[in-house]
Amino acid sequence: MGAKVGLFGLAFEAATPLTTHLNLRAGGNFFSYSDTLTSDGISYNANLHFRSSEASLDYFPWAKGFHISPGALLYNGNEITGNANVPAGQTFTLNGTTYTSSASDPVRGNGSVTFNKAAPKITVGWGNLIPRSGRHFSIPVELGFAYVGDPKVALNLNGTACYTYQGAPYCANVATDPTIHANVLAQQQKIANDAAPARFFPILSTGFAYRF
């Protein structure tokens, strides 16, 4: 049995030997974090939720500490969710177009970034949860990545935005006005493009294990 901390959060795992050179290892990860950030004038109250389960086949070429571990995230519940808002009278930008949030009906909404619910992964590391030397304690270290697919971004806004149209002030509902809604979709794609490198989610962890 082992516990570790890494880029997927806190984790508990267990392993069983298959042969002298192979272990089967499985575990679960969890972590939560909340923060407020602003992008293009839109404030997001973001919540990061890490929930995942994984399994790996640890191959020890020399039956010692170094191992190569192909595996998979059997369940990937890692996601970012949050509420979006633009205070009344404040300007914000969608797809390069500047708008002003209505004083009587400010712009607000919600958004999310999610990934594939299952994903392959590959790691290398040092340390064996089941030392063949008979020792009971080990400190495993692991490095690699999981391919979680392109981020799936959703941005839903409503409320009223105002801008200058043909030289005159114009206000419309963000969700129903075709021009503004098209810019919302373009902004959604911009966020997806910015998050694209996360498709190769890095894995880095270290922990402590005890062999019974």
Order of alpha helices (4+ residues) and beta strands (2+ residues): beta-beta-beta-beta-beta-beta-beta-beta-beta-beta-beta-beta-beta-beta-beta-alpha-beta
